Amino acid sequence: MLPARGVGYDRSMVKSPTSRLARLARLGGLTSRVSSSYLGEAVRGVFRGREGEREAMDKLHIDNAERVADVLASMKGAAMKLGQSVAVAAGTLDLPPDVQRILSRLNNDAEPVPFEHVRDTIERELEAPLATLFADLDPKPLGTASLAQAHVGHLHDGTEVVVKVLHDGIDQSVSTDMMALKTLLVGGRILRRPREELDAIFVEIQDRLVEELDYYQEAANIQAFVELFGDDPRVRIPRLYSDHCSERVLTMDRMPGVHLDAFLKHASPEARQRAGVTLAQVYYESAFRHRTLHADPHPGNYLFEPDGRVGMVDFGCVKRFDPFWIGAYARAALAAYHGDRDGMMQGCRDIGALTGDSQAAADAIWHFATVMSGPFQVGEYTIGGHHDSTMDRLTPAIREILRHPEVRAPAEMLYLHRSLAGLYSIARQLVVTGDWGAILAKHTAEAVAYAQS
């Protein structure tokens, strides 16, 4: 049954700024406050000792990060999504640890959009009354995120579907929000990497976000994964209903399964193991064999079935790799796996991760590679087990390499490593054992061979 118009509609809800000028004014005002605070601290620093100046600057970074997080959270939409992306890329961007912690508070939850607005968008986009399109559509959202809202319903043949609707006006604020956020973080000296490196990373983040706002693109992404994994018993990919899709509306199967927290409460060890190995295999197959990666590894983007089969949802952020770049990256990864320092250094130069001739920079990047390769070099390794200290050792190694301007983070690597880190976090919760080196070696060798063919 479809709800009457007005159900769930509350005009008293507080709205975030939607016009380009209003959003630019809010972010511009924040930029001015942050920049002024650093200027004032520079003046006061003249009268402090070096240690006092360092402590004061650390505190100022934290205070300004709090200001940034509060404003981005209040603005919702593209600004908050961009803030989330910056937080996820924290290591690459060399954010101070306390700033990383504060920005990580920006989650994907948002206030529900009134159903009246959702109904209007669906009817406008699909050019038909809601009752003609669906047998029923629950006015209570299945979930509301920074970019979209989802509702459960049924087609007239009884098929249960999820209808995902893009928030109105959000696509008009991306470039404005990105420009202001970049000015804030770079001009405010919160980010400490070379300007050209940051420019490339911000372009990569914006490109992926623009794609997330185009549901025709997401539909193409879903179809690509159906072709790659549609008959794979390890995973489940939703089916699209093209007559009920547009640039702002997606209608797809409602898939079985539960989110990670619920799965962990009841899953058998065998189901956990199957799910964890599946996530790893699909990651390496996607990146190195198919060069098409589901690049938003948030736990909410996976549904786990009782036997450990994994459903994949939300295909807005998909990264496609140039075969020659991913082949060069694979050569570097294989060299690190085999303990070949010279080969790994050449691979890093080939992908743009290492420039110049600094021995200290080369030593730092080799130490990082050695730590990262650890779980791949010991045969079977239990992620999340008692001896899994990789993340504890990796954090200081990342900080060390970022001290060297000769070490760069190629934009192409951002979502590759983001996905790996996200899936590693999920695997730690599952506590899963595997011969990760065998999986790595198999699929990176495929990427190398394809690039050379």
ABEGO torsion letter per residue (X at the ends): XBBBBGBGBBAABBBBBABAAAAAAAAAAAAAAAAAAAAAAAAAAAABBAAAAAAAAAAAAAAAAAAAAAAAAAAEEAAAAAAAAAAAAAAAAGBBAAAAAAAAABBABBBBBBAAAAAAAAAAAAGBBAAAABABBBABBABBBAABBBBBBBBAAGBBBBBBBBBBGAAAAAAAAAAAAAAAAAAAGABABBAAAAAAAAAAAAAAAAAAABAAAAAAAAAAAAAAAAABAABBBBBBBAAABBAABBBBBBBBEBBAAAAAAABBAAAAAAAAAAAAAAAAAAAAAAGBBBABABAAABBBBAAGBBBBBGAABBBBBBAAAAAAAAAAAAAAAAGBAAAAAAAAAAAGABBEABAAAAAAAAAAAAAAAAAAAAEBBBBGBAABAAAAAAAAAAAAAAABAABBBBAAAAAAAAAAAAAAAAAAAAGBBBBAAAAAAAAAAAAAAAAAX
